[in-house]
Amino acid sequence: MSVSDETAVTTDGIILSDAAAAKVKSLLEQEGREDLALRVAVQPGGCSGLRYQLFFDERSLDGDVVKEFDGVRVVTDRMSAPYLGGASIDFVDTIEKQGFTIDNPNATGSCACGDSFS
């Protein structure tokens, strides 16, 4: 399922593109751990006030929002979820840039690095 397909039917929670799901799956295989999920969180900091955190996590916290994309579990804590509703995570691999990108409709502003928003 592509991001545009999911956007049409999903307005809550995080949307993980096929490319991002494939990359996360590959990284999890390298870790050799099937019990990990991709945790996406929002923390205070960065140039614009809030910054994204993406990391593998084995914990399950009260109030976690869990979604699955092609076998990849994506977890968001209950405090971060309102900031990330409808946010799309993609993975780009070009000559200019490699890494995860987040397109967040809730962000009113962001810094040039793309790691923080307001």
C-alpha distances in whole Angstrom, upper triangle without the diagonal:
4,7,8,6,7,10,11,11,12,15,16,16,14,10,10,8,7,10,12,11,12,15,16,15,18,20,20,21,24,25,26,25,22,24,22,20,19,21,20,24,26,29,32,33,32,34,32,33,29,27,24,24,22,23,23,25,26,27,26,28,29,27,24,20,18,14,12,9,9,13,13,15,16,19,21,24,26,28,25,22,24,24,20,18,16,16,13,13,13,15,17,19,22,25,26,24,22,20,18,18,17,17,19,20,23,25,28,29,28,30,30,28,25,26,28,27,29
4,5,5,6,9,10,11,12,14,16,16,13,9,9,6,6,9,11,11,12,15,16,16,18,20,21,22,24,26,27,26,24,25,23,20,19,21,20,23,24,28,31,31,30,31,29,30,27,25,22,23,21,23,23,25,27,28,27,29,30,27,24,21,19,15,14,11,11,15,15,17,16,19,21,24,26,27,24,22,23,22,18,17,14,14,11,11,10,12,14,17,19,23,23,21,19,18,16,15,15,14,17,18,21,22,25,26,25,27,26,25,22,23,25,25,27
4,5,5,6,9,10,10,12,13,13,10,7,7,5,7,10,10,11,13,15,16,17,19,20,21,23,25,26,27,26,24,25,23,20,17,19,17,20,21,25,27,28,27,28,26,27,24,22,19,20,19,21,22,24,26,27,26,27,28,25,22,19,18,14,14,11,13,16,15,16,15,18,18,22,23,24,21,19,20,19,15,14,11,10,7,9,8,11,13,17,19,22,22,20,18,17,14,13,12,11,13,14,17,18,21,22,21,24,24,23,19,20,22,21,23
4,5,5,6,9,10,12,14,15,13,10,11,9,11,13,14,15,17,19,19,21,23,24,25,27,29,30,31,30,28,29,27,23,21,22,20,23,24,27,30,30,29,29,27,29,26,25,22,24,22,24,25,27,29,30,29,30,30,27,25,21,20,17,17,14,16,19,18,20,18,21,21,25,25,26,23,21,21,20,17,15,12,12,10,12,12,15,16,19,21,24,24,22,21,20,17,15,14,12,14,14,17,19,22,23,23,25,25,25,21,23,24,23,24
4,6,6,7,9,12,14,15,14,10,11,10,11,14,15,15,17,19,20,20,23,25,25,27,29,30,31,30,27,28,26,23,21,23,21,24,25,29,32,33,32,32,30,31,28,27,24,25,23,26,26,27,29,30,29,29,30,27,24,21,19,16,15,13,14,18,18,19,18,21,21,25,25,27,24,21,22,22,18,16,13,14,12,14,14,17,18,21,23,27,27,25,24,22,19,18,17,15,17,17,20,22,24,26,26,28,28,28,24,26,27,26,27
4,5,5,6,9,11,11,10,7,9,9,10,14,14,13,16,18,18,19,22,23,23,25,27,28,29,27,25,25,23,20,19,20,18,21,22,26,29,30,29,30,28,29,26,24,22,22,21,23,23,24,26,27,25,26,26,23,21,17,16,12,12,10,13,16,15,16,15,17,18,21,22,23,21,18,18,19,15,13,10,11,10,12,13,16,18,22,24,28,27,25,23,21,18,17,15,14,15,15,17,20,23,24,24,27,27,26,23,24,24,23,25
4,5,5,7,9,10,10,7,10,10,13,15,15,16,18,20,20,21,24,25,25,28,30,30,31,30,27,27,25,22,20,20,18,20,21,25,27,28,28,28,26,27,24,23,21,22,21,23,24,26,28,28,26,26,27,23,21,18,17,14,15,13,16,19,18,18,16,18,18,21,21,22,20,17,17,17,14,11,8,9,9,12,13,17,19,22,24,28,27,24,23,21,18,16,14,12,12,12,14,17,19,21,22,25,25,25,21,22,23,21,22
4,6,8,11,13,13,11,14,13,15,18,18,18,21,23,23,24,27,28,28,30,33,33,34,32,30,30,28,25,23,24,22,24,24,28,30,32,31,32,29,30,27,26,24,26,24,27,28,29,30,31,29,29,29,26,24,20,19,16,17,16,18,21,20,21,19,21,21,24,24,25,22,19,19,19,17,14,11,13,12,15,16,20,22,25,27,30,30,28,27,25,22,20,18,15,15,14,17,20,22,24,25,28,29,28,25,26,26,24,25
4,7,9,11,12,11,13,14,16,19,19,18,21,23,23,23,27,28,27,29,32,32,33,31,28,28,27,23,22,22,21,23,24,28,30,32,32,33,30,30,27,27,24,25,24,26,27,27,29,28,26,27,26,23,21,17,17,14,15,14,16,19,19,19,18,19,19,22,22,24,21,18,18,19,16,13,11,13,13,16,18,21,23,27,29,33,32,29,28,26,23,21,19,17,17,16,18,21,23,26,26,29,30,30,26,27,27,25,26
4,6,8,9,8,11,13,15,18,17,17,20,22,21,22,25,26,25,28,30,30,31,29,26,26,24,20,19,19,17,19,20,24,27,28,28,30,27,27,24,23,21,22,21,23,24,24,26,25,23,23,23,20,18,14,14,11,13,13,15,18,17,16,15,16,16,18,18,20,18,14,14,15,13,9,7,10,11,14,16,19,22,25,28,31,30,28,26,24,20,19,16,15,14,13,15,18,21,23,24,27,28,27,24,24,24,22,23
4,7,9,9,13,14,17,20,19,19,22,23,22,24,27,27,27,30,32,31,33,30,28,27,25,21,20,19,17,18,19,22,24,26,26,27,25,24,22,21,19,21,21,23,24,25,26,26,23,23,22,19,17,14,15,13,15,15,18,20,19,18,16,16,15,17,17,18,16,12,12,13,10,7,5,9,10,14,17,20,23,26,29,32,31,28,27,24,20,18,15,13,12,10,12,15,18,20,21,25,26,26,22,22,22,20,20
4,7,9,12,15,18,20,18,18,22,23,21,23,26,26,25,28,30,29,31,28,26,25,23,19,17,16,14,15,16,20,22,24,25,26,24,23,20,20,18,19,18,21,22,22,23,22,20,19,19,15,14,10,11,10,13,14,18,19,18,16,13,13,12,14,13,14,13,9,9,11,8,5,5,8,11,13,17,20,23,27,29,33,31,28,27,24,20,18,15,14,12,11,11,15,18,20,21,24,26,26,22,21,21,19,19
4,7,10,13,16,18,16,15,19,20,18,20,23,22,22,25,27,26,27,25,22,21,19,15,14,12,11,12,13,17,20,22,23,24,22,21,18,17,15,16,15,17,18,18,20,19,17,16,16,13,11,8,9,8,11,12,16,17,15,12,10,10,8,11,11,12,10,7,8,9,6,4,5,7,9,11,14,18,21,24,27,30,29,26,24,21,17,16,13,13,11,12,12,14,18,20,20,23,25,23,20,19,19,18,18
4,6,10,13,15,12,12,16,16,14,17,20,19,19,22,24,23,25,23,21,20,17,14,11,11,9,11,12,16,19,21,21,23,21,20,17,16,13,13,12,15,16,16,19,18,17,17,18,15,12,9,9,8,10,10,14,15,12,11,8,9,8,12,13,14,11,8,10,10,6,6,5,5,6,7,11,14,17,21,23,27,25,22,20,17,13,12,10,10,9,11,12,14,17,19,18,21,22,21,17,16,17,16,17
4,6,10,12,10,10,13,14,13,15,18,18,19,21,23,23,24,23,21,21,18,15,12,13,11,14,15,19,22,23,23,25,23,23,20,18,15,15,14,16,17,18,20,21,20,20,21,19,16,12,11,9,10,8,12,14,12,11,9,11,12,15,16,18,14,12,14,13,9,9,7,6,5,6,9,12,15,19,21,25,24,21,19,16,13,12,10,10,10,12,14,15,19,20,19,22,23,21,18,18,18,18,20
4,7,8,6,6,10,11,10,12,14,15,15,18,20,20,21,20,18,19,16,13,10,12,11,14,16,20,23,24,23,25,24,24,21,18,15,15,12,14,15,17,19,20,20,21,22,20,17,14,12,9,9,7,9,11,9,10,8,11,13,16,18,19,16,14,17,16,12,12,10,9,6,5,6,9,13,16,19,22,22,19,16,14,10,10,9,11,12,14,16,17,21,22,20,22,22,21,17,17,19,19,21
4,5,5,6,9,10,11,12,14,15,16,18,20,21,22,22,20,21,19,16,13,15,14,18,19,23,26,26,25,26,25,26,23,20,17,17,15,17,17,20,22,23,23,24,26,24,21,18,16,13,11,8,10,12,11,13,12,15,16,20,22,23,20,18,20,19,15,15,12,11,7,6,5,8,10,13,16,20,20,17,15,13,10,10,10,11,13,16,18,19,22,23,21,23,23,21,18,18,20,21,23
4,5,5,6,9,10,10,12,14,15,16,18,20,21,21,19,21,19,16,14,17,17,20,22,26,29,29,28,30,29,29,26,24,20,20,17,18,18,21,22,24,24,26,28,26,22,20,17,14,12,8,8,11,10,13,13,17,19,22,25,26,23,21,23,22,18,18,16,14,11,10,8,9,11,13,16,20,21,18,16,14,12,13,14,15,17,19,22,23,26,26,25,26,25,24,21,21,24,24,27
4,5,5,6,9,10,11,12,14,15,17,19,20,20,19,21,19,16,14,17,17,20,22,25,28,28,26,28,27,28,25,22,19,19,16,17,17,20,23,25,25,27,29,27,24,21,19,16,14,11,11,13,12,15,14,18,20,23,26,27,23,22,24,23,19,20,17,15,12,9,6,6,8,10,13,16,17,14,12,11,10,11,13,14,17,20,22,23,26,25,23,24,23,21,19,19,22,23,26
4,5,5,6,8,10,11,12,14,15,17,18,18,17,18,16,13,11,13,13,16,19,21,24,25,23,25,25,25,22,19,16,15,12,13,14,17,19,21,22,23,26,24,21,18,16,14,12,10,10,12,10,12,11,14,16,20,22,23,20,19,21,20,16,17,15,13,10,7,5,5,8,10,14,17,17,14,11,9,7,9,10,13,15,18,20,20,24,23,21,22,22,19,17,17,19,21,24
4,5,5,6,9,10,10,12,14,15,16,16,14,16,14,11,10,13,13,17,20,23,26,27,26,28,27,28,24,21,18,16,13,14,13,16,17,20,20,22,24,23,19,17,14,12,9,6,7,8,6,9,9,13,16,19,22,23,20,19,22,21,17,18,16,14,12,9,8,8,12,14,17,21,21,18,15,12,10,12,13,15,17,20,22,23,26,26,24,25,25,23,20,20,22,23,26
4,6,5,6,9,10,11,12,14,15,16,15,17,15,13,12,16,16,20,23,26,29,29,28,30,30,30,27,24,20,19,15,15,15,18,19,22,23,25,28,26,23,21,18,15,12,9,8,9,9,12,13,16,19,23,25,27,24,23,26,24,21,22,20,18,15,12,10,9,11,12,16,19,20,17,14,13,12,14,16,18,20,23,25,26,29,29,27,27,27,24,22,22,24,26,29
4,5,5,6,9,10,11,12,14,15,15,17,14,13,11,14,15,19,21,23,27,26,25,27,28,28,25,21,18,16,13,13,13,16,18,21,22,24,27,26,23,21,18,17,14,12,11,12,10,13,13,16,19,22,25,26,23,22,25,24,20,22,20,18,15,11,9,7,10,10,14,17,18,15,11,9,9,12,14,17,20,23,25,25,28,27,25,25,24,21,19,19,22,24,27
4,5,5,6,9,10,11,12,12,12,13,10,9,8,11,12,16,19,21,25,25,24,27,27,27,23,20,16,14,11,10,9,12,14,17,18,21,24,23,19,18,15,14,12,10,10,10,7,10,10,13,15,19,22,23,20,20,23,22,18,20,19,17,14,11,10,9,12,13,17,20,21,17,14,11,10,13,14,17,19,22,24,24,27,27,25,25,25,22,20,19,21,23,26
4,5,5,6,9,10,10,11,10,12,10,10,10,13,15,19,22,25,28,28,28,30,30,30,27,24,20,18,14,13,11,14,15,18,19,22,25,24,21,19,16,14,12,10,9,8,6,10,11,15,18,21,24,26,23,22,26,25,21,23,22,20,17,14,13,12,15,16,19,22,23,20,16,14,13,16,18,21,22,25,27,27,31,31,28,29,28,25,23,22,25,27,30
4,5,5,6,9,10,11,11,14,13,13,12,16,17,21,24,26,29,29,28,31,31,32,28,25,21,19,15,14,13,16,17,20,22,25,28,28,24,23,20,18,15,14,12,11,10,13,15,18,21,24,27,28,25,25,28,27,24,25,24,22,19,16,14,12,14,14,18,20,21,19,15,13,14,17,19,22,24,27,29,29,32,32,29,29,28,25,24,23,26,28,31
4,5,5,6,9,10,11,13,11,11,10,14,15,19,22,23,27,26,26,28,29,29,26,22,19,16,13,11,10,13,15,18,20,23,26,26,22,22,19,18,16,15,14,13,11,13,14,16,19,22,25,26,23,24,27,26,23,25,24,21,19,16,15,12,15,15,18,20,21,18,14,12,13,16,18,21,23,27,28,28,31,30,27,27,27,23,22,21,24,26,29
4,5,5,6,6,7,9,7,9,9,13,15,18,22,24,27,27,27,30,31,30,27,23,20,17,13,11,8,11,12,15,17,20,24,24,20,20,17,16,14,14,13,11,9,11,12,15,18,20,24,25,23,23,27,26,23,24,24,22,20,17,16,15,18,18,22,24,25,22,18,15,15,18,20,23,24,28,29,29,32,32,29,29,29,26,24,23,25,27,30
4,5,5,7,8,11,10,12,13,16,19,22,26,27,31,31,31,33,34,34,30,27,23,21,17,15,12,14,15,18,20,24,27,27,24,23,20,19,17,16,14,12,11,14,16,18,21,24,27,29,27,27,30,29,26,28,27,25,23,20,19,17,19,19,23,25,26,23,19,18,18,21,23,26,28,31,32,32,36,35,32,33,32,29,27,26,29,31,34
4,5,8,10,13,12,14,14,17,20,23,26,27,30,30,30,32,33,33,30,26,23,20,17,14,12,15,16,19,22,25,28,29,25,25,22,22,19,18,17,15,14,16,18,20,23,25,29,30,27,28,31,30,27,29,29,26,24,21,20,17,19,18,22,23,25,22,18,17,17,21,23,26,28,32,33,33,36,35,32,32,31,27,27,25,28,31,34
4,5,9,10,9,12,12,15,18,21,24,25,28,28,28,31,32,32,29,25,22,19,15,12,10,12,12,16,19,22,25,26,23,23,21,21,19,19,18,16,14,15,16,18,21,23,26,28,26,26,30,29,26,28,28,26,24,21,20,19,21,21,24,26,27,23,20,18,18,22,23,27,28,32,32,32,35,35,32,31,31,28,27,24,27,30,33
4,7,9,10,12,14,17,20,23,27,28,31,32,32,35,36,35,32,28,25,22,18,15,12,13,13,17,19,23,26,27,24,24,21,21,19,19,18,15,14,15,17,19,22,24,28,29,28,28,32,31,28,30,30,28,26,23,23,21,23,23,27,29,30,27,23,21,21,24,26,29,30,34,34,35,38,38,35,35,35,31,30,28,30,33,36
4,6,6,10,12,15,18,21,24,26,29,30,31,34,34,33,30,27,23,20,17,14,10,11,9,13,16,19,22,24,20,21,18,18,17,17,17,13,12,13,15,16,19,21,25,26,25,25,29,29,26,28,28,26,25,22,22,21,24,24,28,30,31,27,24,21,21,24,25,28,29,32,32,33,37,36,34,34,34,31,29,27,29,31,34
4,6,8,11,14,18,20,24,26,30,31,31,35,35,34,30,27,24,20,17,14,11,11,9,13,14,18,21,22,19,19,16,16,14,15,14,10,10,10,13,14,18,20,23,26,24,24,28,28,25,26,26,25,24,21,21,21,24,25,28,31,32,28,25,22,21,24,24,27,28,31,31,32,36,36,34,34,35,32,30,27,30,31,34
4,7,10,12,16,19,22,24,28,29,30,33,33,32,28,26,22,19,16,13,10,8,6,9,11,14,18,19,16,16,14,15,13,15,15,12,10,10,12,12,16,17,21,23,22,22,25,26,23,25,25,24,23,21,22,22,25,26,30,33,33,29,26,23,21,24,24,27,27,30,30,31,35,35,33,34,35,31,29,27,29,30,32
4,7,9,13,15,19,21,24,26,26,30,30,28,25,22,19,15,12,10,6,5,5,8,10,13,17,18,14,15,12,13,12,14,15,11,9,8,10,10,13,15,18,20,19,19,23,23,20,22,23,21,20,18,19,19,22,24,27,30,30,26,23,20,18,21,21,24,24,27,27,28,31,31,29,30,31,28,26,23,25,27,29
4,6,9,12,16,18,22,24,24,28,27,26,22,20,16,13,10,8,5,5,6,8,9,12,15,15,12,12,9,10,9,11,13,10,7,5,6,7,10,12,16,18,16,16,19,19,17,18,19,18,17,15,16,17,20,22,26,28,28,24,21,18,16,18,18,20,21,23,23,24,28,28,26,27,28,25,23,21,22,24,26
4,6,10,13,16,19,21,21,24,24,23,19,16,13,10,7,6,5,6,9,11,12,13,16,16,12,12,10,10,10,11,13,11,8,6,5,6,9,11,15,16,14,14,17,17,14,16,17,15,14,11,13,14,17,19,23,25,25,21,18,15,12,14,14,17,17,20,20,21,25,25,23,24,25,22,19,17,19,20,23
4,6,10,12,16,18,19,22,21,20,16,14,10,8,6,5,6,6,9,9,10,11,14,13,10,10,9,11,12,13,16,14,11,8,6,5,6,8,12,13,10,11,15,14,12,14,16,14,14,12,15,15,19,21,25,27,26,22,20,16,13,15,14,16,16,19,18,19,23,23,21,22,24,21,18,16,17,18,20
4,7,10,14,15,16,19,18,17,13,11,7,6,5,7,9,10,13,13,13,13,15,14,11,10,10,11,13,14,17,16,13,11,7,6,5,8,11,11,8,9,12,11,9,12,13,11,11,10,13,14,18,20,23,26,24,21,18,15,12,12,10,13,12,16,15,15,19,19,17,19,20,18,15,13,13,14,16
4,7,10,12,14,17,16,14,10,8,6,5,7,9,11,11,14,13,13,12,14,13,11,11,12,14,16,17,21,20,16,14,11,8,6,7,9,8,5,8,11,9,8,12,14,12,13,12,16,17,20,23,26,28,26,22,21,17,14,14,12,14,13,16,14,14,17,18,16,18,20,17,15,12,12,13,14
4,7,9,11,14,12,10,6,6,5,6,9,12,15,15,18,17,17,15,16,15,13,14,15,17,19,20,24,23,20,18,14,12,9,9,10,8,5,8,10,7,8,12,14,12,14,14,17,19,21,24,26,28,26,23,21,18,15,14,12,14,12,14,12,12,15,15,13,15,18,16,13,10,9,10,11
4,6,9,12,11,9,6,5,6,7,11,13,16,16,19,18,18,16,18,17,16,16,19,20,23,24,27,26,23,20,17,15,12,11,12,10,8,12,13,10,12,15,18,16,18,17,20,21,23,26,28,30,27,24,23,20,17,17,15,17,15,17,15,14,16,16,14,15,18,16,14,11,9,10,11
4,7,10,9,6,5,6,9,10,14,16,19,19,23,21,22,19,20,20,19,20,22,24,26,27,30,30,26,24,21,19,15,14,15,12,11,14,14,12,14,18,20,18,20,20,22,24,25,28,30,31,28,25,25,22,20,19,17,18,16,18,15,14,15,15,13,14,17,16,15,12,9,10,10
4,7,7,5,5,6,9,11,15,17,20,21,24,23,24,22,24,23,22,23,25,26,28,29,32,31,28,26,22,21,18,17,18,15,14,17,17,14,16,20,22,19,21,20,22,23,24,27,28,29,26,23,23,20,19,18,17,18,17,19,17,14,16,14,12,12,15,13,13,10,7,9,10
4,6,6,6,6,9,11,15,17,21,22,26,25,26,25,26,25,24,24,26,27,28,28,31,31,28,26,23,22,19,19,21,18,16,19,19,15,17,20,21,18,20,19,21,21,22,24,25,26,23,20,20,18,17,16,15,17,16,18,16,13,15,12,10,8,11,10,10,7,5,8,10
4,6,8,8,12,14,18,20,24,26,29,29,30,28,30,28,27,27,28,29,31,31,33,34,30,29,26,25,22,22,23,20,18,21,20,17,18,22,22,20,21,20,22,23,23,25,25,26,22,20,21,20,19,17,16,17,16,18,17,13,13,10,8,6,9,9,10,8,6,8,9
4,6,8,11,14,18,21,24,26,29,28,29,27,28,26,25,25,27,27,30,29,32,33,30,28,25,24,21,21,21,18,16,18,17,14,16,19,20,17,19,19,21,22,23,26,26,27,24,22,22,20,19,17,15,15,14,15,13,10,10,7,6,6,10,10,10,9,6,5,5
4,7,10,13,17,20,23,24,27,26,26,24,25,24,23,23,25,26,29,29,32,33,29,27,24,22,19,18,19,15,14,17,16,12,15,18,20,18,20,20,22,24,25,27,28,30,26,24,24,22,20,18,16,17,15,16,14,11,11,10,9,10,13,13,12,10,7,6,6
4,7,10,13,16,20,20,24,23,23,21,22,21,19,20,22,23,25,26,29,29,25,24,20,18,15,15,16,13,10,13,13,10,12,15,17,15,17,17,19,21,22,25,27,28,25,22,22,19,17,15,13,14,12,14,12,10,11,10,9,10,14,13,11,9,5,5,6
4,7,10,13,17,18,21,21,22,20,22,21,19,19,20,21,23,23,26,26,23,21,18,17,14,14,16,13,11,13,14,11,11,15,17,14,15,14,17,18,19,22,24,25,22,19,19,16,14,13,11,13,12,15,13,11,13,12,9,10,13,11,9,6,4,6,9
4,7,10,14,15,19,18,19,18,20,19,16,16,17,18,19,20,23,23,19,18,14,13,11,12,15,13,9,12,13,10,10,13,15,11,13,11,14,15,17,20,22,24,21,18,17,13,11,10,9,11,11,14,13,11,14,13,11,12,14,12,9,6,6,8,11
4,7,10,12,15,15,16,16,19,18,15,15,16,17,18,19,21,21,17,16,12,12,10,11,14,13,10,13,15,12,12,15,16,13,14,12,14,15,17,20,22,24,22,18,17,13,11,12,11,14,14,17,16,15,18,17,15,15,17,14,12,9,10,12,15
4,7,9,13,14,15,16,19,18,15,15,14,15,16,16,18,17,14,13,10,10,10,12,15,15,12,13,16,14,12,15,16,13,13,10,12,12,15,17,20,23,21,17,15,11,9,11,10,14,14,18,17,17,20,20,17,18,19,15,13,11,12,15,17
4,6,10,11,14,15,18,18,15,15,14,15,16,16,18,17,13,12,10,10,11,13,16,16,14,16,19,17,15,18,19,16,16,13,15,14,17,19,22,24,23,19,17,13,11,14,14,18,18,21,21,21,24,23,21,21,22,18,17,14,16,18,21
4,7,9,12,14,17,18,14,15,13,14,14,15,16,14,11,10,9,9,11,13,17,18,16,17,20,20,17,20,21,18,18,15,16,16,19,20,24,26,26,22,19,15,14,16,17,20,20,24,24,24,27,27,24,25,25,22,20,18,20,22,24
4,6,8,10,14,15,12,13,12,14,15,16,18,15,12,10,10,9,11,11,15,16,15,16,20,20,18,20,22,20,20,17,19,19,22,24,28,30,29,25,22,19,17,19,19,22,22,25,24,25,28,28,26,27,28,25,23,20,21,23,25
4,7,10,13,15,12,14,13,15,15,17,18,15,13,11,11,10,12,13,16,18,18,18,22,22,20,22,24,22,22,20,22,22,26,27,31,33,33,29,26,22,20,23,22,25,25,28,27,28,31,32,30,30,32,28,26,24,25,27,28
4,6,10,12,10,12,12,15,16,19,20,18,15,12,12,10,11,11,14,16,16,16,20,21,19,21,23,22,23,21,24,24,28,29,33,35,34,31,28,24,22,24,23,26,25,27,26,27,31,31,29,30,32,29,27,24,24,26,27
4,7,9,7,10,10,13,15,18,20,17,15,12,11,9,10,9,11,14,15,15,18,19,18,20,22,21,22,21,24,25,29,31,34,37,36,32,29,26,23,24,23,25,24,26,25,26,30,31,30,31,33,30,28,25,25,26,27
4,6,6,9,10,14,17,20,22,20,18,14,13,9,9,7,9,11,12,13,16,18,17,18,21,21,22,22,25,26,30,32,35,38,37,33,30,27,24,25,23,25,23,25,23,25,28,29,28,30,32,30,27,24,24,24,25
4,6,9,11,15,18,21,24,22,20,16,15,11,11,8,8,11,13,13,15,18,18,18,21,22,24,23,27,29,32,35,38,41,39,36,33,29,26,27,25,26,24,26,24,25,28,30,29,31,34,32,29,26,25,26,26
4,6,9,13,16,19,23,21,19,15,14,10,9,6,5,9,11,10,12,15,15,15,18,19,21,21,25,27,30,33,36,39,38,34,32,28,25,25,22,24,21,22,20,23,26,27,27,29,32,30,27,25,24,23,23
4,6,10,13,16,19,18,15,12,10,6,6,5,5,9,9,8,12,14,13,13,16,16,18,18,21,23,27,30,33,36,35,31,29,25,22,22,20,21,19,21,19,21,25,26,25,28,30,28,25,22,22,22,22
4,7,10,13,17,16,14,10,8,6,5,6,7,10,10,7,11,13,11,11,13,14,15,16,19,21,25,28,31,34,33,30,27,24,20,20,18,19,17,18,17,20,23,25,24,27,29,27,24,22,21,21,22
4,7,10,13,12,10,7,6,5,7,9,10,13,12,10,14,15,13,12,14,14,15,15,18,20,24,26,30,33,32,29,26,22,19,20,18,19,18,20,19,21,25,26,26,28,30,28,24,23,23,23,24
4,7,10,10,8,6,5,7,9,12,13,16,14,12,15,16,13,12,12,13,13,13,15,18,21,24,28,31,30,27,24,21,18,18,16,17,17,19,19,21,25,26,26,28,29,27,24,23,23,23,24
4,7,6,5,4,6,9,12,15,17,19,17,15,18,19,16,15,15,15,14,13,15,17,20,23,26,30,30,26,23,20,17,18,17,19,19,21,22,24,27,28,27,29,30,28,25,24,25,25,27
4,5,5,7,8,11,14,17,19,22,19,17,20,20,16,16,14,14,12,11,12,14,17,20,23,27,27,24,21,18,15,17,16,17,18,20,22,23,27,28,27,28,29,27,24,23,25,25,27
4,6,8,11,14,17,21,23,25,23,21,24,24,20,19,18,18,15,14,14,15,18,20,23,27,27,24,21,19,17,19,19,20,21,23,25,27,30,31,29,31,31,29,26,25,27,28,30
4,6,10,13,16,20,22,24,22,21,24,24,21,21,20,19,17,16,16,16,20,21,25,28,29,26,23,20,18,20,20,22,23,25,26,28,32,32,31,32,32,30,27,26,28,29,31
4,6,10,13,17,19,21,19,18,21,21,18,18,18,16,15,13,14,14,18,20,23,26,27,23,20,17,15,17,17,19,20,23,24,25,29,29,27,29,29,27,24,23,24,25,28
4,6,10,13,16,18,16,15,18,19,16,16,16,16,15,13,15,16,20,22,26,29,29,25,22,19,16,18,17,19,19,22,22,24,27,28,27,28,29,27,24,22,23,24,26
4,7,10,13,15,13,12,15,15,12,13,13,12,12,11,13,15,18,21,24,28,27,23,20,17,14,15,14,16,16,18,19,20,24,24,23,25,26,23,20,19,20,21,22
4,7,10,12,10,9,13,14,11,12,14,13,14,13,16,17,21,24,27,30,29,25,23,19,16,17,15,17,16,19,18,20,23,24,23,25,26,24,21,19,19,20,21
4,7,8,6,6,10,10,8,10,12,12,13,13,16,18,22,25,28,31,29,26,23,20,16,16,14,16,14,16,15,17,20,21,21,22,25,22,19,17,17,17,18
4,6,5,6,10,11,10,12,15,14,17,16,20,22,25,28,31,34,32,28,26,22,19,19,17,19,16,18,16,18,21,22,22,24,26,24,21,18,18,18,18
4,6,5,8,10,10,11,15,15,18,18,22,24,28,31,34,36,34,31,29,25,22,22,19,20,17,18,16,18,21,22,22,25,27,26,23,20,19,18,18
4,6,7,8,10,12,15,15,18,18,22,24,27,31,33,36,34,30,29,25,22,21,18,19,16,17,14,16,18,20,20,22,25,24,21,18,17,16,15
4,6,6,7,9,12,12,14,15,18,21,24,27,29,32,30,26,25,21,18,17,14,15,12,14,12,13,16,17,17,19,22,20,17,15,14,13,13
4,5,5,6,10,10,13,14,18,21,24,27,30,32,31,27,26,22,18,17,14,15,12,13,11,13,16,18,18,21,23,22,19,17,16,15,15
4,6,6,9,10,14,16,19,22,25,29,31,34,32,28,27,24,20,19,15,15,11,11,9,11,14,16,17,20,23,22,19,18,16,14,13
4,6,9,8,12,14,17,20,23,26,28,31,28,25,24,21,18,16,12,12,8,9,6,8,11,13,13,16,19,19,15,14,12,10,10
4,6,5,9,10,14,17,20,23,25,28,26,23,22,19,15,13,10,9,7,8,7,9,12,14,14,17,19,18,15,14,13,11,12
4,6,9,12,15,19,21,25,27,30,28,25,24,21,17,15,12,11,8,8,7,11,14,16,17,20,22,21,18,17,16,14,14
4,6,10,13,17,19,23,25,28,26,24,23,20,16,14,10,9,7,7,8,11,14,16,17,20,21,21,17,17,17,15,16
4,7,10,13,16,20,22,25,23,20,19,16,12,10,7,6,4,6,8,9,13,14,14,17,18,17,14,14,14,12,14
4,6,10,13,16,19,22,20,18,16,14,10,8,6,5,6,9,11,12,15,16,15,18,18,17,14,14,15,14,16
4,7,10,14,16,19,18,15,13,10,7,6,5,7,9,12,14,14,17,17,16,17,18,16,12,13,14,15,17
4,7,10,13,16,15,12,11,8,6,5,7,8,11,14,17,16,20,19,17,18,18,16,13,14,16,17,20
4,7,10,13,13,10,7,6,4,6,9,11,14,18,20,19,22,21,19,19,18,16,14,14,17,19,22
4,6,10,10,7,5,6,6,7,11,12,16,19,21,20,23,22,19,19,17,15,14,15,18,20,23
4,7,8,6,4,7,9,11,14,16,20,23,25,24,26,25,22,21,19,17,16,17,21,23,26
4,5,5,6,9,12,12,16,18,21,24,26,25,27,25,22,21,18,17,17,18,22,24,27
4,6,8,11,14,15,19,20,24,27,29,27,29,26,23,22,19,17,18,20,23,25,29
4,7,10,13,13,17,18,22,24,26,24,26,23,20,18,15,14,15,17,20,22,26
4,7,9,10,14,16,19,22,24,22,24,21,18,17,14,12,12,14,17,20,23
4,7,9,13,15,19,22,24,22,24,22,19,18,16,13,13,14,18,20,24
4,7,10,13,16,20,21,20,22,21,17,17,15,12,11,12,15,18,21
4,7,10,13,16,18,17,20,19,16,16,15,12,10,10,13,15,19
4,7,10,13,15,14,17,15,13,13,13,11,8,9,11,13,16
4,6,10,11,10,14,13,11,13,13,12,8,9,10,11,13
4,7,9,9,12,12,11,13,14,13,9,11,12,11,13
4,5,6,9,10,10,13,15,14,11,11,11,9,10
4,6,8,10,11,15,17,17,13,15,13,11,11
4,6,9,11,14,17,17,14,14,12,9,8
4,5,7,11,13,14,11,12,9,6,6
4,7,11,14,15,13,14,11,7,6
4,7,10,12,10,11,9,6,5
4,7,8,6,8,6,4,6
4,5,6,7,6,6,9
4,5,8,9,10,13
4,6,7,10,13
4,6,7,11
4,7,11
4,7
4
